[in-house]
Amino acid sequence: MTKDTARPEGHGRAAPGDALAARQWPMLSVLGATAVGLLVTALGHPRIGVLAIGVALIAAAVLRRALPQVGMLAVRSRFTDMVTYGLLGVAITLLALVMEPKPVLDIPFLESAVRFTVR
């Protein structure tokens, strides 16, 4: 019978207490890339902006796999984080590539999904 839950893998300090940002660089880089994607989207280039957001999530999955300590990027177990970040990143990237006008990829299932949700 389980009596307690395990602490997440990234719970320990990777740097001294005065170096808070130093151990959070993976999370800050993913957030920065996402912010750039949102800014580019707001400035009128939605495909490039959404593609940047998708690539940022894929990078989060790679960072979570490659680095032993990732600070606040570690939310759940390593496997769950990698799958979550990876699937969301791939889905957002694919949707950016089938975005109208002039889609880069021709995937009928994704085109119908986009048309169904946008109507």
Buried (B, 14 or more C-beta within 10 A) or exposed (E): EEEEEEEBBBEEEBBEEEEEEEBBBBBEBBBEBBEBBBEBBEEEBBBBBBBBBBBBBBBBBBBBBEBEBBBBBBBBEBEEBBBBBBEBBBEBBBBBBBBEEEBEEEBEEBBEBBEEEEE
